[in-house]
Amino acid sequence: YFTFQAIELVPEWHETEYTNPKYIGYLSVTFSKYSRNGPRFVNLEVETLSGAGNNMSLGVALYEYLGGHYIPTPIQGEMMFCDFLLKEPFLGQMYYKQLPPNLTCPFPPGDYHLMNLTINLDNFPYNIPFTYSSLIVKIRLDIEGFITANRSDIVFRWKTFDKLTQSIKNGNKKKKPKKQGLQLIGMDNV
């Protein structure tokens, strides 16, 4: 059998669908690459008018590209913003560890310029259940920020379109048992 060793997520493009002017002055997300074989970086620039902490929650839904359409996968969830950064062991911690040391959650109102964040999913322990178990899949990740106390009060809605590559390694490959008895040269299959 095979097990997945690492996941590489390559952002291709994104779309900011909505920002609520009551909470966000501006929101800019860009992807950059500085060398041909180098990693892609995420740059996030945002002006929050009310701050961000557990007063805001994130809703995430993963879609798989099949037959010209994005169809939903079972991977969906919601988590409060600070809990995501501080307690979610893979994605949240990956980003939180890259923040400058003077930034802690909750974030007060203000301008934030978080540049050159990397996406490192080498130790991601789960297999993602895509329809055809492909190793390379086009995906869409929908992220929605909303006020925790009032689900209908949306802060932002953002989509990113990515290519996800899952690399595999052999698992539990059994060695051929050594043959017992007399071995004749050139007669391996006897």
C-alpha positions in Angstrom: 0.0 0.0 0.0 1.0 3.6 -0.3 1.0 6.4 2.2 1.2 10.1 1.4 4.4 11.7 2.4 3.9 15.4 1.8 1.5 17.9 0.3 2.5 20.8 -1.9 0.0 23.6 -2.3 0.7 26.0 -5.2 -1.6 29.1 -5.3 -2.5 30.0 -8.8 -4.9 32.9 -8.4 -7.5 34.3 -6.0 -10.6 36.4 -5.8 -11.8 38.7 -3.0 -15.5 38.4 -3.3 -16.6 40.7 -0.5 -15.2 42.9 2.2 -17.5 44.6 4.8 -16.6 48.3 5.0 -17.8 48.3 8.6 -14.9 46.0 9.6 -12.2 46.2 6.8 -10.8 49.3 5.2 -8.9 47.3 2.5 -7.8 43.7 2.0 -5.0 42.7 -0.5 -3.7 39.2 -0.9 -1.0 38.5 -3.4 1.1 35.5 -4.3 4.8 36.0 -5.4 7.7 33.9 -6.5 11.3 35.2 -6.5 13.0 32.4 -8.4 12.0 29.7 -10.9 12.4 26.8 -8.4 11.7 28.7 -5.3 8.7 28.6 -3.1 5.6 30.8 -3.5 5.0 33.4 -0.9 1.7 34.9 0.4 1.5 38.6 1.1 -1.4 39.8 3.2 -2.1 43.5 3.6 -5.2 44.5 5.6 -6.6 47.4 7.5 -8.9 46.2 10.2 -11.3 48.8 11.6 -12.5 46.8 14.6 -9.6 44.4 15.3 -9.7 40.6 14.9 -9.8 38.0 17.6 -12.2 35.3 18.7 -14.9 37.9 18.0 -14.5 36.7 14.4 -14.7 33.1 13.1 -13.4 31.6 9.9 -15.4 29.2 7.8 -13.5 27.1 5.3 -14.7 24.8 2.5 -12.5 22.8 0.1 -13.7 22.1 -3.5 -12.3 19.8 -6.1 -12.2 20.6 -9.8 -14.0 17.8 -11.7 -15.5 17.9 -15.2 -15.3 21.7 -15.5 -16.9 22.4 -12.1 -15.8 22.8 -8.5 -17.6 20.2 -6.4 -17.6 20.2 -2.6 -15.4 17.8 -0.6 -16.1 16.6 2.9 -13.4 19.0 4.2 -15.3 21.9 5.7 -15.3 23.6 9.1 -15.4 26.7 11.3 -13.2 28.0 14.0 -12.8 31.2 15.9 -9.9 33.3 14.6 -7.4 33.2 17.5 -8.2 29.6 18.2 -7.4 28.8 14.6 -4.0 30.6 14.8 -3.0 29.3 18.3 -4.6 25.8 18.5 -5.0 24.4 14.9 -1.7 22.4 14.7 -1.1 22.5 10.9 -2.4 25.5 9.0 -3.0 27.9 11.9 0.4 27.2 13.6 2.2 27.4 10.2 1.1 31.0 9.8 1.2 32.1 13.4 4.9 31.1 13.7 5.7 33.3 10.8 4.2 36.5 12.3 6.5 39.1 13.8 7.0 38.5 17.6 5.2 41.8 18.5 1.9 40.6 16.9 -0.3 38.5 19.1 -3.9 37.5 18.9 -6.3 39.3 19.3 -5.1 41.9 16.9 -6.1 45.5 17.6 -7.5 47.8 14.8 -4.9 49.0 12.4 -2.8 48.3 9.3 -1.1 45.0 8.9 1.5 44.1 6.3 2.4 40.4 6.5 4.8 39.7 3.8 6.5 36.6 2.5 4.5 34.0 4.4 5.3 30.5 3.2 3.0 27.5 2.7 4.8 24.5 4.2 2.7 21.3 4.4 5.5 18.7 4.4 4.4 17.2 7.7 0.7 17.3 7.0 -0.4 13.9 8.3 -3.7 13.3 6.5 -4.7 12.0 3.1 -7.2 14.3 1.4 -10.1 12.2 0.0 -10.4 13.4 -3.6 -12.8 11.6 -5.9 -10.2 9.8 -8.1 -7.4 9.8 -5.5 -5.3 11.8 -7.9 -1.8 12.9 -6.9 -2.3 16.3 -8.6 -5.6 18.1 -8.1 -7.0 21.5 -8.9 -8.8 22.9 -5.9 -10.7 25.9 -4.7 -10.6 27.0 -1.0 -13.4 29.3 0.1 -12.7 31.3 3.3 -15.3 33.4 4.9 -14.7 35.6 8.0 -17.8 36.4 10.0 -18.7 37.8 13.4 -18.9 34.9 15.9 -22.0 36.2 17.7 -23.9 36.9 14.5 -23.3 34.5 11.7 -25.0 36.7 9.1 -22.6 39.6 9.7 -19.9 38.7 7.2 -16.5 40.4 7.4 -15.0 39.1 4.2 -15.3 36.3 1.6 -12.2 35.1 -0.3 -11.5 32.3 -2.7 -8.1 30.9 -3.7 -7.6 28.6 -6.7 -4.7 26.2 -6.2 -2.9 23.2 -7.5 -2.4 20.5 -4.8 0.2 17.8 -5.2 0.3 14.8 -2.9 3.6 12.8 -3.0 3.6 9.2 -2.0 6.0 6.8 -0.5 5.8 3.0 -0.3 4.5 1.7 3.0 5.3 -1.6 4.6 7.1 -3.0 1.5 8.0 -6.5 2.4 11.3 -7.9 1.4 11.5 -11.1 -0.6 12.3 -13.9 1.7 15.7 -15.6 1.1 15.5 -19.0 -0.4 16.6 -21.8 1.8 18.8 -24.7 0.6 21.1 -25.0 -2.4 21.4 -22.1 -4.7 22.6 -22.7 -8.3 24.2 -19.8 -10.1 21.9 -18.5 -12.9 18.9 -20.5 -11.7 17.1 -17.9 -9.6 13.6 -19.0 -10.3 14.0 -22.7 -9.7 
